[in-house]
């Protein structure tokens, strides 16, 4: 079989008429930058998220950078983030001459370990950036309590979990990215809500903060040629907005398809020795941006990857080199014993193909191939 990690072509084929019409509408209008479709998509996404302000931008990394810029942090201020995540989360902190402070993650849901956050807080700490990894929310209720206690900002990196729903202890529900001071997302093509190029957005509850985010993303201006603050150039292309506006209508269906696929994987893998399937948080739904296994030490992960590749089955390792070992962020004080869970995950995680178009037959082939490898 020729199984895909993400089947964007299969997904496109199902909504081709709508996508093509949306793109053609933009071309006919020639409003390629900040056209009406950008505002329309922003409004529709805001409605989906429960009414928060949506500020579109060029990509998810820019969204994180703009979020940090708008909070008025100063060089040397410290920002807490999980150490098991994509580099962009730490990158923007360092770019702004802030100090990234790494915290280990949970071995169950891969998200930031809330019990380790407070010990990292000092007078220089200004913000926490929880990352909703692989498709489910970090424990936002506790994070918000800690932030309130120490007067910290919270920026949610929701790039992998758009559409996931977090439930508070009082029963209140909120969508990933709408709980903290600012939420950010990426519309990279492989994301659950992805465009056909680059794109991103910020979710901002405070109206004044949202206005300032818009200014920063537009060269620091709200009126043309009147630059009130230092900003950047970060725009969501109108064509990408048109594509996203179509796909937004299907986002819940896409989440349901991924959840159904994950359920089948769970069932097929439940009796396979040496493999731990993803655990769903009691407080968050899971939209399965990734379906990530943890392999026991006796399983040769590289050999398994090679074996599956020969059968036409792609897999991915997120993330093979922890942030604290990356040359750009390494410090003498960082040792493996500080981040034992992240160190273990770097050597044992393996993500299987999961997307909106994957079939049960394909999944059965993936699992039977895994079993075949283990029985060699």
N, C-alpha and C positions, 0 to 999 in steps of 0.2 A: 504493500500500500504506500501511496505518497501522502503521508499525513502532514498537515501543516501545524506549526505552533500557533499561528493565528491565520485564519482564512478570510482576509479582507475582500478577496475577489468574490468568494461565495456569498458573503454578506452583502456586497454591493449589488450583485446580480438580482437579489430579492427586492431591492429598493431602487433599482437602476432608473426607472422612469421618473421617480420623484427627485433623485439626486441630479440627473441630467437636466431636468426642468429648472431646478434651483440654480445650477451653474449657468445655464443659458440666460436666465433672468438677470443675473449679475452682469454677464457679458453684454447683454442688450442695453442695460442701464449705463454701462461703463463706469459705475460707481465702485471702483475696485478697492479704494481705501476709505474706511469708515462709512461705507454705504449703508442704506436703510436696513439691509439684512443683518448687519452687526447689531444694531439697536433692537431689531425684532428678536434675534436669537437671545440677546442678553435679557430681554424682558421675559421670554418664554422659559429660559433657564432659571431666572429669579422666581417665577411662579412655581416651577418644579421644586425649588429648594425651600419654598415656604415664604418667599417675599424678601429675602436678603438682597442687598445691592450686588449686582454682578458687574465687575469691571473686566472686560476682555483685554487680552494682551497677546504678545507674540508667541510665548511658550511657557511651559510650567516653571522653568528656571527663572525667567523674568518675573513671573508671578511671586515667587518666593523673595526675590531681590526687592521688588517694589514694596512688598509687605513689610520688609525690614526697614526700608528707607522711610516709609511713611510714619514709623513709630518714633523717629527722632533719636535713635540710639547713637552713642558716641564711640569712636575707636577705643578698643580695649574692653568694652562691655561684653559680658559673657552671655551666650545663648546655649541652652541645653537642648540636646537632640539625641535620638537613638544612634548607636554606633553601627547597627545592622540596617543599612539603607543605601539608596543610590547616592552617589557623590554630590549631586546637585544640592541636596539639603545642606551639606557642610560647605560647599563651594561658595554659595552666595554670602554666607556668614563671613568667610575669610575674605572675600572680595571687598566687603565693606569695612575691613579691618576690625571686625568684631572677633571674639574668641569662641570657637566651637568647643563645647564641653560635652564629651561623649558619655552616654549612659548605656549600660548593657540592656538586653531585651529579654522577654519571656521565652522559654523554650516551647511553650504551648501555642501561643498565637503570634509569635515573632515580633510583637509590638513592644514599645518602651516599657521597662520594668518600673512601675510606679513606686515601688518600695525603695528604689535607689535614687529617686530624684532629689529629695530634700537634702541628702548628704552632699550634693553637688552645689547647693545654693549658698552664695555668699553676697556681700554688699555690691559686688560688681555684676551679679546676675540680673538680667533684665527681661529675659523671655524664654519660653519653652516652645520647641517646635516638635510636637508629636507627629509621627508619620504613620498613617493608617496602611500598614503594609499588607500586600498581597490581596486586599479586598475587604478587610474588616477593621473596625475602629479600635483605636487604643482606648484605654479606660478614661474617657474624657471627664466623667464626673469627678473622679479623684484628682485628675490633673487640674481642673478648674478650681477645685478647693485649695490645692497647693498654690496655684497662681494668685488666688484671692488673698491667701494668708501672707504671702510675701510680696504682693503688689507687682506681679509679673504679667507681661503680655503673653498671649497664647496664639501661635500661628499654626493652624492645622495644614499639614501636607496631605491632601486628600486625593492626590493624583492617581492612586491605585484603588480608590474605594468610592468613587462617585456613585451615589445611589444607595450605598449602605446606610442602614438606619440604626442609630444608637438609642437605647432605652435607659433612662435614668431610674433611680431607685423609687421615685414617686410615680413611675409609669409614663412620664413625659418622654416623647420621642423627638429626635432631631436627625436630620440627614448629615452625613459626613461632610465636614467643611463649614458647617453653619453654627458650630458650638463655641469656638474660640473667638477672639477679637477679629481675626481674619482667617479665612480658609483659602487655600490655593489648589489649583488643579492644572493638569496638563491634558491637552487634546492630541497628544502624539498618536499617530495612526493605530498603534496596537492597544491603546487604552480602551476601557469599556465604552467610553464616549470619545471616539477619536475622529479627527478630520483626515484629510488627504494631504497633509503637510504638517507644519508646525502650528501650534496654537496653545493658548492657556487662558486662565481667568482667575480673578480674586473674588471671594465672597465676603462682603463686608456689611455687618449689621448697622454700624454707626454711619449716618448719612454724611457727616462732615468728613469722616475718615475716608469714606468712599469717594467723595469729591476730590480729596487730596491724592488718592490713588490714581484717579483718572488724570489729574494734572501731571503727576510724575511720569505716567506712561506716555504722556503727550508733551515731552520736552519741558515739563514744569509750567505749562500754560493752560489756562481755562479760556482765555481770549487770545486769538492768534496774534503772535508777535509780542505778547505781554507775558514774559517769563518770570513768574513770581518766586519759584523755587527751582532748585537744581533737579532736573528730571532725566528721562532717557527716551528713546524712541522704541516703543513696544506696542505694535498694533496687530490685531487679529484681522487677517485679510478677509474681505467681504465674501469671496468665493468659499473660503473655509467656514465662515459663519453660516452660509447657505447650506453647506453640507451638514454641519452640526445641527442646524435647526431641523433638518429632516430626521437625522439619527436620534435626536432627543426624544422624538415621539415614540421611539422603539426601545428606549433605554431600559425600562422595566421589563420588557420582553427579553431583552438581551441578558439582563441579570437573571431572570428566571431560567433561561436556557443554560447559562453557566452553572447555576445551582443544581439543575437537573443532571448535568454532566458530572458535577462533583459528587452527587449522590450515587451515581452509578459507579464511579471510581471507588468510592468508599466501600460499596458493596462488593465489588470485584477484588479489592485488595485487603479486605478485613481479615482474611485467614492467611495472608502471605507473611511468612516469618521474616523478621528483620526490617520491616517497613512500617513507619508510623505515618498515618494519614493526617491531614490538617484537622486541627481541633477548632470547633466553632465557639466563639466567645458567648457567654450567657447574656451579655449586654449589647451585642451587635449582630446584625445580620451580616452575611458574608456574600460578596458579589463576585468572588473568585476571579480577580484579575489574573491571579496565578493559582495553580493547584500544586502545592509544594510539599514534597515528601521529606521525611528525615530517615536516612538510611543508617542501619547499625554499622558498627566498625568492621564487622566481618565482610561487608559488601564492598567490593572494589568499584567505587563510583565511576571512575574514568573508564574502566573496562565495560561497565554496564552502559555508559553513554555510547561508547564505540559500537557495542553489540546492537543497541537499538538503532543507531545511525545507519548501520549496514542494512537494517530492515526497513529503512525509510521513515524512522520515527525520530523526530527532533526532540531534544530536551534542552533545558537551560539551567545554569547555576546562578542564582541570585543570593548572595554576592560572594565570589570566590576569595577576594582579598578584602578583609575588613578595613574600614576607614582608618582605624588607628595604625594600620600597617602601610597605608598608602604614603608614598614619598612626600606628597604635598602636605600631609598632616601629621607625620610621624614625630614623636617626641621621645626623648630618652626615658621619661617617666612612664610611658605606656608599656605595659607588660601583659602577656597573655592572661595572667591570673586576675587582671582587672576586669576582663571581659570574657569570662569562661563560656557563657552561652553563645555569644557571637562567634567565638573561636570554634566551638563545636559545630555550629550551623554552617560556617564557611567550609567545613570539611565534610558535611553530611547532607546538605539540602540538594534536592533535585526536583525541578519543576517539569511537570508533564504537559503535553498539549491540551489546552482547554480554550474553547472559543464558542461563539454562537452557532457555528455550523457543524461542529464535530458530531459524528454519528455514534450510536451505540456499538456498531460493528467495528468502527475504528478504535474505540476505547477498549473493546474486548481484545482486539489485536495487540494494542499497547500492553495490556496487562498480561496476556498470554505470553508475550515476548519477554516481559520482565521475569515471569515464572520460569520460562525456558532458560534464561540466563542463570537464574539462581539454582537451577537443577543440574547445571553442567557438572 
